[in-house]
Amino acid sequence: MKLRRRAADILAALEDAYPDARTELEFSTPFELLVATVLSAQATDVSVNAATPALFRAYPDALALSRATPEDVEGYIRTIGLYRGKARNLVALAGLLIERHAGEVPNDFGAVVALPGAGRKTANVVLSNAYGYPAIAVDTHVGRLARRMGLSAHTNPDRVEVDLQALFPRERWVFLHHALILHGRRVCNARRPLCSACTLSHLCPKLEVVNSA
């Protein structure tokens, strides 16, 4: 009960700090969000947002992308980490969208996870932002903050997801995901968390924190 009360206070503090928290990936369709999310693995949203406008102009839907070669796609995403593997995955997933889902991104967790380059985190991001699916996508920021705040002791993202789902109301899972990411980027960063400037400091045991300012 003590942990649940602290989780409720953390959620309230995040709501005060980031009332409009949402994904920072730029997209206009579920297809664009899927592509951007696949590209965001081990890359910054800033780098993805810089590359996707030209990519989406060239390949506005799954049909257009399915007709490209990985080498074609590489030219648009070369500034993003792991671009060669991501280009192969994007062309392959576009082909599967045409083959299995009439070119549309399915509103189905298992179907999205089955797409090349799309794991559990990608499915959670896409379904929650495109279709309102209640989910907590655990990336490096969410996992780091969950451990520092004592909300989870696990390093496995799937286990962290389960722990967070048990502590927070289902209707706030999507907000929580976005707010934790923003807080991780702006305040509770990996190398030097700004604990003295953190509005959640009184709620956080600061586990695994070595340096703070």
N, C-alpha and C positions, 0 to 999 in steps of 0.2 A: 504493500500500500504506500509506503514511503516513496518508493521509486515511481509509482504511478502519479503521485502528487507532484513530484519534481518534474516528471514528463509533462504534466498539464501546465505547470508554470513555465517550462521551456517553450511549449507551444504558444502560450500567451505572449511571452516575450518576443518570439519570432514574428508573431502576428503584428505586434506593435512596431517592430523594426523593419519588417518587409511586407507590408500589407498587400502589395501588388505583385508579389513574387510569382514569376513565371519563367518558362524556358527562355534562354537568351539566344537559342538557335533561331534563325530567320527562315520562315517558310510560309507558304500560302495554301498548300494542299497536303493531305496525308502522305502522298508520294514524296513530295519534297522533304517533309519531316523525316520520313524513313531514310532517305538518302543522306540527309544532313546528320542524322544520328549515327548511321554507320560510319560516316567520315569522322565523327567526333571522338571515336575510340582512340585513346592515347594522343589526342590533339586538343587544342583549345577551341572554344566556340568562336573566338575572334578569327582564327585562321580558317575555320570552316565557313563562316559568314563572308569572308573575303573572297573565297573561291566559288561558292555556290551560285551567285547570280549568273555568271557566264555559263556555268555548267547547266543550270536550269533553262537558260535560253537555248542552248544547243540540244538539250534532251528534256523537254517539258513533261514527258510522261513515260510510263513503263515501256510502251511500244517503241518510242524513239530510242530509249536507252538500250533496249534489247537488241536493236539493230546495229549498235556500235561495237567496236572492238575494245578490249581493255587498253590497247595502245592509244586509241582515240581519246578515251576518258582520262588517261594519265596526263595528257597535256593540260587539262583543266584543274587537276588536283595535285600537281607536282609539289606545291608548297605545303602540303599536308603530310604529316608523318605516315609512314607505311603505305604510301600512295599506290604502289604497284599491286599489292594484295587487295587493297580496297577497290581499285579499278576492276579487278577480276570479279570480286564479289558483287559489285554493283551491276555489272552486265549480267551475271548469272542470276541475281535476284530479280532483275527486271524480266528476264526470260521466264522465271517461275511465276511471277505475277501474271504474265500473259497466259501461260499454260494452265495455271491452276485457279486463278482468281479474276479472270477477264480484265486483267490490267489494273485492278484496284487493290489497294492495301486492305487486307482483310481485318475485320474487327473481331479477331480471334487470337488469343495468346499463343496457342500451340502452332497456329499457321504462321505467325510472324517469327517465332523462334526458329521454325524450320527453314527460313530463308537464309541464304549464304551471307555471312557477316553479321547476322542479327542474333544476338544471344538474349538472355533474360532481361538484361538492363535495357537493351534496345527496344524490346517488346513493351516493357513497362513505360518507357518514355513515349513511344509512338502511340500506344493505345490510350494512355492517360491524357496526352495533349491533343490528340486528334479526335478521340471518341469519348472522352470523359471517364475512362476506365479507372477505378480506384487502384492506385499502385504507388509503391515507393521504389523508385529506381536507385539502386545503390551504386554510385560511382566512387571515385577515390575521396571526394570531399565528404560525401554522406558517411562513408565508412569511417573516415578519420574522426569526424565530429561525434559520431555515435560512440566510438571508443573513448575519446577524450572526456565526453560528458557522462561516461559510465552507463550508457544506455544499452551497450552491447560489448561483450568481451571477445567477440569473434573477428577474425580477419577475412573469413569467407563471406563474400557479398550476399549469398543466399541466406546464410545464417543471420547476418545483420538485418536483412530484410524481414525475416520472421520475427526477430526481437523487436524491431520498431513497430511492426504491425500489431504486436501484442500490447504495446504501450500507448498507442495513439488512436484516436477515433478514425474509423474507415473514411469518413467524409472529409477528413483533413490530410489524408495521405499524400495527395498530389501537391498540396500547398507545402507540406512539410519537406518533401523532396526538394522543391525549388528553393525554399527558404534556407535550408541547410547548405545547399550549393552556394547561394549568394553569401551566406555568412562565412563559409569556408574560403571563398575567394577574397572577400573584402576585409575580414577580421581574423578568423581562425585559420590562417594559412599554414601550410605544412612546416616550413622552416622556422618561422618566427611569428608565432601567434601573438596578436596584440591584446593580451589578457587585460591589461590595465585600462584599455579603451572599450572593452567588451561589455555590452549591456546584459549579457548572460553569465558574467563571471561569478556572481553569487550563487548560481545554480549549477556550476560546473566544478567537478573535482579535479579537472585539469590532468587527467590521467595521460601518460605518455608525453606530456609537455615538458620539454627540456629547457627551452629558452622562451622568455616572454618579455614584452616591453610594456 
